[in-house]
Structure formats: C-alpha cells, structure tokens
Amino acid sequence: MKMKLAKTGFKSPYDSDYDDDGPYEYNSGDDVENGNKESFIEKEAQKITEKGKAAYFKRGMFRCPYYTTKPKPRDGIYEHLMSHARGLSRSAQDIKTRAEHAALLKALGPI
C-alpha cells in the first residue's frame, strides 16, 4: 500500500500528518464546500465590489443578485437587502447560498 501511495504522490489517510479538512483555494467551477468557503467569499466579494452598489440598484430599488425569479427584498430598501443577506448568510441550508450572501454582505456593507 505504501509503495502505491509513494508512486502516486497521495498521502495515506492513516498517517498522523494527513489533513484533508484544511482550507483550500476556490477555483471557478468548483463546488463550494466548508474547506473553500472563505476563498469563495473573498472572490465573490471582489466581483461585487468591482460592479459597485449601483449594479444592484435598478428601477429605484435594491435587489439581491442571487434571487432573479423572485426579487428579494420586495420593497427594495437597502437596509432590507442587508438584512436579507445577513439572514441567509447564517441560516441558509446550502453552503453556496450562505457563502454568496456572506460575500454580498461583506462587499456592500454599510452605506
């Protein structure tokens, strides 16, 4: 077994220094997981910051970029968008949804 692992370059999960749960870099197209969530948040926040707040303000209302079929929040107030992002960054079931809204919250932040 050790000879096969040595040839392939993979570490044995039975070694004491084996660490597969550490953070790693998110690459476009990867699934968002606990290990690369922080990297995903940084990259998404950077994209959002580059677009600017005006990109999320259409027809006189602020809208969440991740909810295209059902606009959230309905009233379009900036504080409600931040409240929506804060709530989903903590309680959404999907890791990617939590990370996207955490990035939105990080990038747009206070007015």
Buried (B, 14 or more C-beta within 10 A) or exposed (E): EEEEBEEEEEEEEEEEEEEEEEEEEBEEEEEBEEBBBBBBBBBBBEEBBEEEBEEBBEEEBBBBBBBEEEBBBEEBEBEBBBEBBBEBBEEBEEBBBBBBBBBBBBBBEEE
